[in-house]
């Protein structure tokens, strides 16, 4: 199957949500694994996320749709993280516009909710640009709310990517496998040294990089910039693991 994958947001005019976790960062974390695992299962995948930062919202959306349509994909998957008001909403939902899209949406919701997230169900959205103007079945995945503490505590990039893969393909993939994304099809984002404005962000002396503390998950991320960081986690709930994310090569699980 030919699949277009979209890492939502990420341009100047199209920024993601900010909560306990940052939407753009989380999407690229679990999204990289989704792409890798689809390829391991034999699917042809293209990342339709814009590499240019200075795009308006309209330009950003049009780029993703045009890339997917020109690729003649069989399925369009847009990856996101939801937000509402601090700790006022939680759970997973998948948005669709066609009956074929609903079939994928239902399955993905069921798989993600098996991780402990509340199942908000599949939702028909006829006014979303990327669903309306793509020429193939299209879905937009909102696996959890980044401004809900309980949801953020459940987040695990490996388990989430596996749930999405199973929802799309019906196939289970091992959690212990190490993945790295180095595909020439994946669009590489520009270097971004900007530092997020969050209460759990700490600048590194010298003016370059920052440390992000995710206390609820027993995890710290040491950033060079937005897309290059080392993540260390040790938690009774999520286990002990180390992985690295790079701007040009994606995510690799080290331990």
C-alpha positions as a Markdown table, in Angstrom:
| # | Residue | x | y | z |
|---|---|---|---|---|
| 1 | Unk | 0.0 | 0.0 | 0.0 |
| 2 | Unk | 1.1 | 3.6 | -0.8 |
| 3 | Unk | 0.7 | 5.7 | 2.3 |
| 4 | Unk | 1.2 | 9.5 | 2.8 |
| 5 | Unk | 2.1 | 10.4 | 6.4 |
| 6 | Unk | 1.8 | 14.0 | 7.6 |
| 7 | Unk | 3.4 | 15.3 | 10.8 |
| 8 | Unk | 0.9 | 18.0 | 11.7 |
| 9 | Unk | 1.9 | 21.7 | 12.1 |
| 10 | Unk | 5.6 | 22.8 | 12.3 |
| 11 | Unk | 5.6 | 26.0 | 10.1 |
| 12 | Unk | 5.6 | 29.6 | 11.1 |
| 13 | Unk | 1.9 | 30.0 | 10.3 |
| 14 | Unk | 0.9 | 26.6 | 11.5 |
| 15 | Unk | 2.1 | 26.0 | 15.1 |
| 16 | Unk | 1.1 | 23.0 | 17.2 |
| 17 | Unk | -0.5 | 23.0 | 20.7 |
| 18 | Unk | 1.4 | 23.5 | 23.9 |
| 19 | Unk | 0.5 | 21.7 | 27.1 |
| 20 | Unk | 2.4 | 19.4 | 29.5 |
| 21 | Unk | 3.9 | 18.2 | 26.2 |
| 22 | Unk | 4.6 | 20.0 | 23.0 |
| 23 | Unk | 2.5 | 18.7 | 20.1 |
| 24 | Unk | 5.1 | 19.3 | 17.3 |
| 25 | Unk | 7.8 | 17.4 | 19.2 |
| 26 | Unk | 5.5 | 14.5 | 20.2 |
| 27 | Unk | 4.2 | 14.1 | 16.7 |
| 28 | Unk | 7.7 | 13.8 | 15.3 |
| 29 | Unk | 8.6 | 11.3 | 18.0 |
| 30 | Unk | 5.9 | 8.8 | 17.5 |
| 31 | Unk | 5.4 | 9.7 | 13.8 |
| 32 | Unk | 9.0 | 8.7 | 12.9 |
| 33 | Unk | 8.3 | 5.3 | 14.3 |
| 34 | Unk | 5.0 | 5.0 | 12.5 |
| 35 | Unk | 6.8 | 5.6 | 9.1 |
| 36 | Unk | 9.7 | 3.2 | 9.9 |
| 37 | Unk | 7.4 | 0.4 | 11.0 |
| 38 | Unk | 5.1 | 0.8 | 7.9 |
| 39 | Unk | 8.2 | 0.4 | 5.7 |
| 40 | Unk | 9.3 | -2.6 | 7.6 |
| 41 | Unk | 6.0 | -4.2 | 6.9 |
| 42 | Unk | 6.5 | -3.5 | 3.2 |
| 43 | Unk | 4.5 | -0.4 | 2.5 |
| 44 | Unk | 5.7 | 2.5 | 0.4 |
| 45 | Unk | 5.6 | 5.6 | 2.6 |
| 46 | Unk | 6.2 | 9.3 | 1.9 |
| 47 | Unk | 6.4 | 12.0 | 4.5 |
| 48 | Unk | 4.4 | 15.0 | 3.2 |
| 49 | Unk | 5.4 | 17.4 | 6.0 |
| 50 | Unk | 6.8 | 20.7 | 4.7 |
| 51 | Unk | 10.5 | 21.2 | 5.2 |
| 52 | Unk | 10.2 | 25.0 | 4.9 |
| 53 | Unk | 9.4 | 26.9 | 8.1 |
| 54 | Unk | 8.2 | 30.2 | 6.6 |
| 55 | Unk | 4.9 | 29.0 | 5.3 |
| 56 | Unk | 1.4 | 30.4 | 6.1 |
| 57 | Unk | -1.3 | 28.0 | 7.3 |
| 58 | Unk | -2.8 | 27.9 | 3.9 |
| 59 | Unk | 0.5 | 27.1 | 2.2 |
| 60 | Unk | 1.3 | 24.5 | 4.8 |
| 61 | Unk | -2.0 | 22.6 | 4.3 |
| 62 | Unk | -1.9 | 22.9 | 0.5 |
| 63 | Unk | 1.7 | 21.5 | 0.4 |
| 64 | Unk | 0.7 | 18.4 | 2.4 |
| 65 | Unk | -2.4 | 17.7 | 0.2 |
| 66 | Unk | -0.6 | 18.3 | -3.1 |
| 67 | Unk | 2.2 | 16.0 | -2.1 |
| 68 | Unk | -0.2 | 13.2 | -1.2 |
| 69 | Unk | -2.3 | 13.6 | -4.3 |
| 70 | Unk | 0.7 | 13.7 | -6.6 |
| 71 | Unk | 2.1 | 10.6 | -4.9 |
| 72 | Unk | -1.2 | 8.9 | -5.7 |
| 73 | Unk | -1.4 | 7.5 | -2.2 |
| 74 | Unk | -3.9 | 4.8 | -1.1 |
| 75 | Unk | -4.2 | 6.3 | 2.3 |
| 76 | Unk | -3.4 | 9.7 | 3.9 |
| 77 | Unk | -2.6 | 9.8 | 7.6 |
| 78 | Unk | -2.2 | 13.1 | 9.5 |
| 79 | Unk | -0.7 | 12.8 | 12.9 |
| 80 | Unk | -1.5 | 15.2 | 15.7 |
| 81 | Unk | -2.0 | 15.6 | 19.5 |
| 82 | Unk | -5.2 | 17.1 | 20.8 |
| 83 | Unk | -5.7 | 20.1 | 23.2 |
| 84 | Unk | -8.6 | 21.9 | 24.8 |
| 85 | Unk | -8.3 | 23.5 | 28.2 |
| 86 | Unk | -5.9 | 22.4 | 31.0 |
| 87 | Unk | -7.1 | 19.0 | 32.2 |
| 88 | Unk | -10.7 | 19.5 | 30.9 |
| 89 | Unk | -10.7 | 16.8 | 28.2 |
| 90 | Unk | -8.9 | 13.6 | 27.5 |
| 91 | Unk | -8.8 | 10.5 | 25.3 |
| 92 | Unk | -8.2 | 9.6 | 21.7 |
| 93 | Unk | -10.2 | 10.4 | 18.6 |
| 94 | Unk | -9.7 | 9.9 | 14.8 |
| 95 | Unk | -11.3 | 12.2 | 12.3 |
| 96 | Unk | -12.4 | 11.1 | 8.8 |
| 97 | Unk | -14.6 | 12.2 | 5.9 |
| 98 | Unk | -15.3 | 9.1 | 3.8 |
| 99 | Unk | -16.7 | 5.6 | 4.7 |
| 100 | Unk | -13.3 | 4.0 | 3.9 |
| 101 | Unk | -11.7 | 6.6 | 6.2 |
| 102 | Unk | -14.2 | 5.7 | 9.0 |
| 103 | Unk | -13.1 | 2.1 | 8.8 |
| 104 | Unk | -9.5 | 3.0 | 9.5 |
| 105 | Unk | -10.6 | 5.6 | 12.1 |
| 106 | Unk | -12.6 | 3.0 | 14.1 |
| 107 | Unk | -9.8 | 0.5 | 14.1 |
| 108 | Unk | -7.2 | 3.0 | 15.2 |
| 109 | Unk | -9.4 | 4.4 | 18.0 |
| 110 | Unk | -9.9 | 0.9 | 19.3 |
| 111 | Unk | -6.1 | 0.1 | 19.3 |
| 112 | Unk | -5.1 | 3.4 | 20.9 |
| 113 | Unk | -7.8 | 3.1 | 23.6 |
| 114 | Unk | -6.3 | -0.4 | 24.5 |
| 115 | Unk | -3.3 | 1.6 | 25.8 |
| 116 | Unk | -5.5 | 3.1 | 28.5 |
| 117 | Unk | -6.8 | 6.3 | 26.7 |
| 118 | Unk | -10.5 | 7.0 | 26.7 |
| 119 | Unk | -12.0 | 6.2 | 23.4 |
| 120 | Unk | -13.8 | 9.3 | 22.1 |
| 121 | Unk | -14.5 | 7.5 | 18.8 |
| 122 | Unk | -14.2 | 8.4 | 15.2 |
| 123 | Unk | -15.6 | 11.8 | 14.2 |
| 124 | Unk | -16.7 | 12.9 | 10.7 |
| 125 | Unk | -15.2 | 16.3 | 9.8 |
| 126 | Unk | -16.2 | 17.6 | 6.4 |
| 127 | Unk | -14.6 | 21.0 | 6.9 |
| 128 | Unk | -11.0 | 20.0 | 7.4 |
| 129 | Unk | -8.8 | 21.0 | 4.5 |
| 130 | Unk | -6.6 | 17.9 | 4.5 |
| 131 | Unk | -9.5 | 15.5 | 4.6 |
| 132 | Unk | -11.6 | 17.4 | 2.1 |
| 133 | Unk | -9.1 | 17.9 | -0.6 |
| 134 | Unk | -7.1 | 14.7 | -0.6 |
| 135 | Unk | -8.2 | 12.3 | -3.3 |
| 136 | Unk | -7.7 | 9.1 | -1.2 |
| 137 | Unk | -9.2 | 7.9 | 2.1 |
| 138 | Unk | -7.8 | 10.3 | 4.7 |
| 139 | Unk | -7.7 | 10.3 | 8.5 |
| 140 | Unk | -6.5 | 12.7 | 11.2 |
| 141 | Unk | -5.3 | 11.0 | 14.4 |
| 142 | Unk | -5.6 | 12.8 | 17.8 |
| 143 | Unk | -4.3 | 10.1 | 20.1 |
| 144 | Unk | -4.5 | 12.1 | 23.4 |
| 145 | Unk | -4.6 | 15.6 | 24.9 |
| 146 | Unk | -1.3 | 17.3 | 25.5 |
| 147 | Unk | -2.9 | 19.5 | 28.1 |
| 148 | Unk | -4.2 | 16.6 | 30.1 |
| 149 | Unk | -1.8 | 15.3 | 32.8 |
| 150 | Unk | -3.4 | 11.8 | 32.9 |
| 151 | Unk | -3.1 | 11.4 | 29.1 |
| 152 | Unk | 0.5 | 12.6 | 29.0 |
| 153 | Unk | 1.4 | 10.1 | 31.7 |
| 154 | Unk | 0.0 | 7.3 | 29.4 |
| 155 | Unk | 2.0 | 8.5 | 26.4 |
| 156 | Unk | 4.7 | 6.1 | 25.2 |
| 157 | Unk | 6.0 | 6.6 | 21.6 |
| 158 | Unk | 6.7 | 2.9 | 21.0 |
| 159 | Unk | 3.4 | 1.7 | 22.2 |
| 160 | Unk | 1.4 | 4.4 | 20.5 |
| 161 | Unk | 3.1 | 3.9 | 17.1 |
| 162 | Unk | 2.5 | 0.1 | 17.4 |
| 163 | Unk | -1.2 | 0.8 | 18.1 |
| 164 | Unk | -1.5 | 3.0 | 15.0 |
| 165 | Unk | 0.3 | 0.4 | 12.9 |
| 166 | Unk | -2.0 | -2.3 | 14.0 |
| 167 | Unk | -5.0 | -0.1 | 13.4 |
| 168 | Unk | -3.9 | 0.6 | 9.8 |
| 169 | Unk | -2.5 | -2.8 | 8.8 |
| 170 | Unk | -4.0 | -5.3 | 11.3 |
| 171 | Unk | -0.5 | -6.5 | 12.0 |
| 172 | Unk | 1.4 | -6.6 | 15.4 |
| 173 | Unk | 5.0 | -5.4 | 15.5 |
| 174 | Unk | 7.5 | -6.1 | 18.3 |
| 175 | Unk | 8.0 | -3.4 | 20.9 |
| 176 | Unk | 11.6 | -4.5 | 21.3 |
| 177 | Unk | 12.7 | -3.8 | 17.8 |
| 178 | Unk | 15.0 | -0.9 | 17.2 |
| 179 | Unk | 14.0 | 1.5 | 14.5 |
| 180 | Unk | 15.7 | 4.3 | 12.7 |
| 181 | Unk | 14.3 | 6.5 | 9.9 |
| 182 | Unk | 16.8 | 7.5 | 7.3 |
| 183 | Unk | 14.6 | 7.4 | 4.2 |
| 184 | Unk | 15.2 | 9.8 | 1.3 |
| 185 | Unk | 11.4 | 10.3 | 1.2 |
| 186 | Unk | 11.3 | 11.9 | 4.6 |
| 187 | Unk | 11.3 | 15.7 | 4.5 |
| 188 | Unk | 14.0 | 17.1 | 6.8 |
| 189 | Unk | 12.9 | 20.1 | 8.9 |
| 190 | Unk | 15.1 | 23.2 | 9.1 |
| 191 | Unk | 17.4 | 23.8 | 12.0 |
| 192 | Unk | 15.4 | 25.4 | 14.8 |
| 193 | Unk | 17.3 | 26.7 | 17.9 |
| 194 | Unk | 14.3 | 28.4 | 19.4 |
| 195 | Unk | 13.5 | 27.5 | 23.0 |
| 196 | Unk | 9.9 | 26.6 | 23.9 |
| 197 | Unk | 8.3 | 28.8 | 26.6 |
| 198 | Unk | 7.1 | 26.1 | 29.1 |
| 199 | Unk | 7.4 | 25.8 | 32.8 |
| 200 | Unk | 9.4 | 22.5 | 32.5 |
| 201 | Unk | 12.0 | 24.0 | 30.2 |
| 202 | Unk | 15.5 | 24.9 | 31.5 |
| 203 | Unk | 18.1 | 26.7 | 29.5 |
| 204 | Unk | 21.6 | 25.3 | 29.2 |
| 205 | Unk | 24.3 | 27.9 | 30.1 |
| 206 | Unk | 26.0 | 29.2 | 27.0 |
| 207 | Unk | 23.0 | 30.1 | 25.0 |
| 208 | Unk | 22.5 | 26.8 | 23.0 |
| 209 | Unk | 20.1 | 24.0 | 23.9 |
| 210 | Unk | 17.8 | 23.3 | 26.8 |
| 211 | Unk | 16.6 | 20.5 | 29.1 |
| 212 | Unk | 13.0 | 19.4 | 29.2 |
| 213 | Unk | 11.8 | 17.7 | 32.3 |
| 214 | Unk | 8.7 | 15.4 | 32.0 |
| 215 | Unk | 8.4 | 14.5 | 35.7 |
| 216 | Unk | 5.1 | 12.5 | 35.3 |
| 217 | Unk | 6.8 | 10.1 | 33.0 |
| 218 | Unk | 10.2 | 9.9 | 34.8 |
| 219 | Unk | 11.9 | 11.4 | 31.8 |
| 220 | Unk | 14.3 | 14.1 | 30.8 |
| 221 | Unk | 15.1 | 15.3 | 27.2 |
| 222 | Unk | 18.4 | 17.0 | 26.6 |
| 223 | Unk | 18.0 | 19.2 | 23.5 |
| 224 | Unk | 20.6 | 20.7 | 21.1 |
| 225 | Unk | 17.6 | 22.3 | 19.3 |
| 226 | Unk | 14.0 | 21.4 | 18.6 |
| 227 | Unk | 14.8 | 18.3 | 16.6 |
| 228 | Unk | 18.0 | 17.0 | 18.0 |
| 229 | Unk | 17.8 | 15.5 | 21.5 |
| 230 | Unk | 18.6 | 12.6 | 23.8 |
| 231 | Unk | 15.8 | 11.2 | 25.9 |
| 232 | Unk | 16.4 | 9.2 | 29.1 |
| 233 | Unk | 13.5 | 7.6 | 31.0 |
| 234 | Unk | 13.2 | 5.4 | 34.1 |
| 235 | Unk | 9.7 | 4.8 | 35.4 |
| 236 | Unk | 7.9 | 1.9 | 37.0 |
| 237 | Unk | 5.1 | 2.5 | 34.6 |
| 238 | Unk | 7.0 | 3.0 | 31.4 |
| 239 | Unk | 10.3 | 1.2 | 32.1 |
| 240 | Unk | 13.9 | 2.2 | 31.5 |
| 241 | Unk | 14.8 | 3.3 | 28.0 |
| 242 | Unk | 17.1 | 5.7 | 26.2 |
| 243 | Unk | 16.6 | 7.0 | 22.6 |
| 244 | Unk | 18.0 | 9.7 | 20.4 |
| 245 | Unk | 16.1 | 11.9 | 17.9 |
| 246 | Unk | 18.0 | 13.7 | 15.2 |
| 247 | Unk | 16.8 | 16.2 | 12.6 |
| 248 | Unk | 18.1 | 14.3 | 9.6 |
| 249 | Unk | 17.9 | 10.6 | 10.7 |
| 250 | Unk | 14.8 | 10.4 | 12.9 |
| 251 | Unk | 14.5 | 8.4 | 16.1 |
| 252 | Unk | 16.7 | 5.5 | 17.2 |
| 253 | Unk | 16.0 | 3.4 | 20.3 |
| 254 | Unk | 19.4 | 2.8 | 22.1 |
| 255 | Unk | 18.3 | 0.8 | 25.1 |
